[in-house]
Amino acid sequence: MALVVRDFRPSWDQVSRYVLNAGRQLVRDGHRVHLLSATGDFGEAERHGLCPVPLAARPEGYAYFTPAHAHADRIYEALRALAADSGLDAVEFPDRDGEGLTTIRAKRLLGEFPDTALTVRAHAPAALTGPLSGEQPGDTDRAMAAYAEEYCIRHADLVLLPSHSVAEYARSLNSECRYSPCPLAPSDLLTRPPGGEPLRQVTFAGPVGTLGGADVFLTAAARLAESDPDVTFTLFGRRTGRPGAALPGDRYLDRCLDGLVFGPLRGRVTFLDPAEAPDRGRLWRNTRLCVVPARWDNRPYEALEAMGHGCPVVCASGGGTAELVTDGVSGFVAPAGDPDALARLLGRLTGADAHLLDATARLGSAAARSRSDPVIAVRLLADAYREARRRPRKAGVEGTPAVSVVITVYNKGRWLAETVASVRAQTHPRTEIVVVNDGSTDPATRAAFDALTGVVKVDKPNGGPGSAYNAGIAAASGDFVLPLDGDDLLEPDCVATALAALQRAPDLGHVSCYVRHFGLVNTMDAPLGTVPALMPFLSTGGKRTRLLRRSALAAVGGYDERLPTLDDVELLIRLERSGQEGDIVPRALFSYRRHAESLTFASPGEQFVDEHQYILAKHADLLAAQGPAACHHLLHLWKNGVEFSPSARWRRAREEGTPCPK
C-alpha cells in the first residue's frame, strides 16, 4: 500500500498525523506500507515501520500552472515505479491540492494501475472550507487547486469519509464513498485518572484563524476572564493564512490578539505550537476543557486526542466533532460562530456545572475509543481497499474507428512534408489525413501542397484558422477529429493513445495532452485541465491539438471564424459549457514548433487583447455568473503581472526587454 502526503509533519499537520496512525497500524497488521512525500520527518515514519519513497526532482524544462500539479506528476512517477517493481494493492491520497491528479488521470485515460485501488480521503475539501475561511474568493492558484481536488474526488475508485460532514459534498461527485474513521495512536487512549485538584486551564484546539474559530474563542475567553480570575487559556494550533496577509478575518483576529496584551486576557494566555508539543497527552491531561470552536471541521485529531485522554470537549455545531458528541453527555456543543453562546457555556462548565465534567470525560473517552480505535479503524480501511479492488473494471478499448487528422497551412509550407510524415507514422491503422490550404500566396507553400498524395486536399480562399479547420472537418470522414497546424508534429502513438483515452472515458468529448515546445521556446507544457472559474480569461485546458469526437464539434457548431488566433480557446469554452467535457492525457503526444512566423509570436499583443475582449463579451453570462470571484482572479493576474503564455512572455521580452514574473 502507499500513503501520500506532500509534507510529512505528524507533529502538527492533520493529514500527516492520520498517515502515521493509519500506516503504523497497517504495518502491525502485516501490510507493507510505503510513504510518498516530498519532504518531512522520514525518521519518524521509519521508526513506525513505514517505508519512505524518495520522489524524483521536478523535471527540467516543464512548465506547470501550479507547483501542486508538478508535485502530482512526481507522485505519479514514483507510483509507476513502485507498481512496476513490487505491485500496489491500494494508494490513498489526501484531497488537499489534488495530489492524486496525475495518477488518477493515468488510470482513467491510459489504463494504468488496473489492479490498484486509487482512493481519496476527504480531509477538508477547499469547496467546503474556502467560503468559511475569511479569505477573499481567491487567486488563480486556489481556483486551480480546487479544480484538482474535485477531479480527484470525482474520479477516484473510492472516497473515504472521516465524518459525515463531508458526505453530501463527496457523494454529489462520486457514488463510491465509504465511512472511514481516523485512527488514534494507542498512546492517545490513556485516560487520565479521576479526582485530584480541579484543573483551571481551557485550551483552544485547531488552526489559529477564522476557519478554526480562534476569534470566537478569544472573544468568549475575554468575557470568561472578566468573571473568573483563576482560569487560564492556551491557544494550541498553528497560525493560518498567507504571510503578510491583511484579510478582514485576520484583521479581526489581530484585534482579538491585541486583547492578550491590553485587555482582560493579559498574562493569562499561552501560545503552544503543535510542533513544539512533544507530549500532547500531558497537555490534555492537564486541561480542564478542550474547545474546538471551528466554523467547520472534519473531526480534527486534537478533539479526538483530548477525548481519548479523558479531557471534556466543547465543539461547534455543524462539523465532524459535533457528530461524535452527544451534547451534555459525551461533550458539549455550542452554536458555530457565536462567541456569546460559547462564553455562557464556558462560564457554566468552569462554575456552577463543573460537576458534569467527570462523567462527560468518561463518556467522551468511550466515544473516542469506539469511533477511532486504531485496530478497528484500520480494519475498516483495509476492507474498503479490498472492496474497491474487487469492483468490476471498466470496459476496455474496443474497435478501430477512423480518425481524421486535419492539417491547415498558410504560407509555412516548408514544414508541411515533415508534419504530414509524422501523421503517416501513426500506429493507429485508420488515420485519415486532410490538408487544408488556407489561400496561401507563397509559391513554395503552393508547391508543397500540390505535391501531396494520398491525402484529402481542400484548397480554399484565405479565411483564418477557424475557417480552415471548419472546411477540413467538413471534408473529413472520421468520427474523431484531430486538428494540427501545418508546422507541428505528432508522436507516433498520439492518435492511438488519445483515442484509447476517449474510449475508456465515453463521457468525455475531447482530450488534450502534455506538449513539447521546440524552436524559440524549448519547454514541456503541462496543462492542468479546464478550470470553470477561469475559463473566460485564462485557458488552462491545453493547446489546439486535441482529439475531439465529431459529435462534440457538431453540438457546438465548430470554430468561431471571427477569431484570427484564439478560435481554439473559444471553442474549448463552448465545448465545456455544452457538457462536452475534456481531460488531459499526462503524456507529451505532440510537438509544438515555436518560430517567429507563427501567429502566436507574429501577431501584435493588442490583437490578443481584442480577441480576449471579444470572448469575454460573447460569454458575458458566464462571467456574470461568477460574480465578484472573476474580478478577484483578474486582479490577481494583473497586479502580480502573471502571464502563463510563453508566446506572450517571449513577445514582451523582445519588445520591452522586461520578462514576466510567470
PyMOL commands that set and color helices and strands:
alter all, ss='L'
color gray80, all
select helices_A, chain A and resi 14-28+42-47+67-86+96-98+101-110+126-132+140-155+164-173+186-189+214-227+248-262+274-276+280-285+301-308+320-324+339-349+354-372+374-390+413-424+443-450+465-475+494-504+532-534+550-556+567-577+599-602+605-618+620-626+628-639+646-656
alter helices_A, ss='H'
color red, helices_A
select strands_A, chain A and resi 2-4+7-8+34-36+39-40+51-53+62-64+90-94+117-121+158-161+177-179+201-205+232-236+269-272+289-292+313-316+332-334+403-409+431-438+456-460+480-485+489-490+510-519+524-526+547-549+582-594
alter strands_A, ss='S'
color yellow, strands_A
deselect
rebuild
show_as cartoon
